[in-house]
Amino acid sequence: MGHHWTWVVTLLLSFAAGAENWPQWRGPRMDGTSLEKNLPVKWTATENIAWKLALPNRSGSTPIIWGDSIFLNVAHEGKVELWMVDKHAGTVSWKRHLSDGDQMVRKHNMSSPSPVTDGKHVWVLTGTGILKCFDFSGNEKWARDIQKDYGRFGLNHGYGSSPLLDGGVLYVQVLHGMKTDDPSYILKVDGATGKTIWRVERPNNAQMESPDSYTTPLLATFGGRRELIISGADVVTGHDPETGKELWRGGGFNPGNNPFHRIIASPVISGDVVYT
């Protein structure tokens, strides 16, 4: 511990009226783009800064924003917490315990998955496998332990994928293999209850560390058909969101079968093309 990292919010992003929400990893379109105009293009320790909030440790997750609220997945003194921060004041509105057992695995800790929100509830997953739902007042609605249900995560660098929220359900991927013989899988979870709707295994022929993936699922529409896109273990796959059934598979990402190659960057969609 002992590191104090500072998260910075620019003035225009913090105070713009009617600013676009940023509800999940890579934003509302899951491609890292924003429709906001006239944003600052440079800043210093004092220029274009509305406020600063010191955080107790590093995190690989992204802040998510809905209206006046910011949500952070925070590692703190061996625990993982969810913080709600007032967007205008830069003050912490509340903190909620998510999980014990925070630890450094290679270069990151257990706070790497980004929260997701629909404006009424916020869901957050930790690298320890704890998945919880809260309302905006900080009331816990449900909690579950993914590792307890389906076995320990076996990624060489620790778990870092974020859940995907769509239509009141969560999609969670666990693509691993370096430190486990358990199969990789995808979950569809009811956002209201936390119960599993389906769990589908995702087989692969990747070797050693290559089954490990740190990407986040993506939903896309092709020819009027919705598909869940999963990237990892040397392949990209498309699945039926209703059943989890694999619809197609594309390979060629690791033609030399290097056992230490792994897919980290999440896929994006442009038109009818998946880039991964």
N, C-alpha and C positions, 0 to 999 in steps of 0.2 A: 504494500500500500504506500503511503507516504508521498505519492505523486499528487499534485493539485493541478488539474487541467481546467482551463477556462473555456466556457462556451460563449460565443459572441453573437449578438443579434444586431443587425444593422437598423438604423433609424426608420428607413422607408418600409422595410419588411415588417418591422414591429408595429408601426402605427397606421399603415394604410387602411382606410375604411373599406370594408367589403373585400379584403384581400382573399385570394384563392386559398382554400384549405389545402393542407399537405397531410393527407390521412394515413399514409403508409410509406414503406420503403419505395424510393424513387418517385413519390408524389402521386397525384390523382390519376395520371395516365401510365404510371409505372415505367416511365422512360426518362425521368430526371428533368423534364421540361416544365417551365412555368409560363403562364400567359400574362403575368404581371408586366407592367411597363414602367419605364423611368426608374429602374432599380439602381442602386449605387454600383459603380464599376470599380471603385477603389476604396480602401479604408486603411486606417492606421490604428494605433492604440487608442486614439481619441477621435479621429475624423469618421463621421457617419456611424458612430456607435451610440445606440440608445441606452444600453446597459450591459453589464457583464455579470455572469453568475458562476462562481467557482464551483467546480464539481470535485468530488473526493477521489476520483480515479478516472482512467481512460475508459472509452467505450467505442465499439465498432458500430453501434446502432445509430440511426438517424433520429433527430427530434421529429415528432409529428405534431401538427398544428390543426386545431379546429376552432374557429371563432377566436375567442380570447384566451384559449387554453393551449398550452404546450405540454406534451407528455414525453418523459425521458426514462429510458431503461438505464439504471445507475448501479454500478458496483461500489459497495461501501463496507469496509471493515469485515470482509468475509461473507457478506450477504449481498443479495441483489434486491433492489427496490424499484418501485415505480414512483416517479415524481410527477406531480402536476404543477406547472409553473404559470403564473399570470403573465400573459404576453406583453402587457403594457408596463407593468411595474418591475418585471424581472424577479419577482419574489416567489418562493415555493408556497403553493396553496395547501398541499398535503403530500405526505409520503406514505407508501404502503409496502409492507414486506412481501416479497415474492418468494425468496428461497434462501436457505443457508447454502454453504458449500461453494461460495465463489472462489475461484482460483485462476491463476494464469496458466494457460495452455499454449505454449509457444509464445505468440505475440499478442494474444487477446485473452479476455476474461469471459465470464459467463453472462455479460450484459450485451452481447453482440446482436441478438435478434431485435429488430425494430418493432415497437408497438404498432397496432392498427386501430382505427376508430371509425364509427359511423356517425359521430356527432352526439350520440346518446350514451354509448358504452365504449370502453377501450379494452382491448385484449392484448396480452403480452406474454411472450414465451421467453424462457431463459435457457442458457446453455446447460443447465442442470436438468432440463426436461419439464420444469413446472410451467403449466399453462393456466392463466387466470383471466377472469373477466371482472371489470369494475364499472360502476356508473360514474358520471362526472362528479358526484359528491364524494367519491372514494369508497363507496360501499361495495364490498366483494360479493359478486353474484354466484360464482362457482370457481372451483379450482380442481385441477387434476395433474397427475404425474405421468408424463408420457413414457419415461424410462421404466417406471414401475409397471405400467401396463404392457409394454412391448419389448423390454430389454434395454440394456445400457447402450448409449451412443458410442460408436467406435471410430470416430474421426481422429486423424493424427493431430490436427490443430484445434480440436474442440468444435462443438456445434455452433453454427453461426447463421443458419437460414432463418429468414423472417416468415411469419405466417402471411397468407394472402386472404383478405376478406372480400367476399362478394355475396350480395343477396342474403346476408344474415348467416352465412356459413364461413368456416375457416378451412383453408387448405394448408396442410403442414407436410413438408417432405423431410424424410430422414434417409439420406443417401450416404452410406458409410461402408467400410470394409477393412480399413487398415488395421484396426484394433478390435475387430469382431468378426465372427463367422455368421452372425445373424443376417438375414436378408435386408436389403434396402426396401423402403415402402413409402407410400403416400397415404395421408389421412384426410378425410373430410369430416369436419367436426361441426355440430350444431352450435351456433354462436349463443343461443339462448340458454342451453342446458349444459353444454360442454360434452355431450355424449357423441361417440363416434357414429357417423352415418355409414361410412364404409372405410375399409383399410385394404389397399391393394399392394401387393409386392411388386417390385420393379427389378427384374433380374438383369444381370449384365455379365460381361466377360472381362471386365477390367481387372487389372492385377495390382496387388499390394496396396499402394496409396491411391491409385487412380479411381477406385469406387467412391472416394470421399468427394463430396460436393458442398460448396458453401453458397450456392445460388438460392434464389427465392422463386417460387412458382409464378406463372404468368397466365392470365386468361386472354384469349383472343377469339375473334370470329372470322371464320373462313367460309365463304359461300353460304352464309346464313347459319352456319353450324358453330356453336361454341365449343372451344377446346381448351383444355388445361395443358400448358406447356411446361415440361420439366427438363432441365439441362443438368447433366452430370454423368459420371462413370463412362466417359468417352462417347456418349450418345446424347441426342435430344429426342424426346418422345412427346407425342400428343395423346391426350386422354379425354374420354367422355366425362365431363364434370358430374353427370348424374350417377354414373356407375364406377368410374375410375378405370374402365376398360381401356387398354392401350389401343390406339387407332393407327398409329404409324410410328416409325423410328428412323432416325437419320444418324449416320456414323461418320467416320473419317477424321475425327478430332485427334486421334492418337495413332496414326498409321504404323509407327514403329513400336507400339505397345510399351512405351516407356513406363515403368511401374511407378514413377514418381510424378507423372503428370496428373493434374486434377483441375476441375473446372470451378472457377471462383466467381467470375462475372455473371450476373443474372441475364437471361435473355431479354430482348426487346423486340417489338413488332413495328414494322413500317409497311403499310398496305397489306399485302398478302405474304410478306416475307418475314421469317423469323431469323433474327440475327443473334448468334450465340457463339 
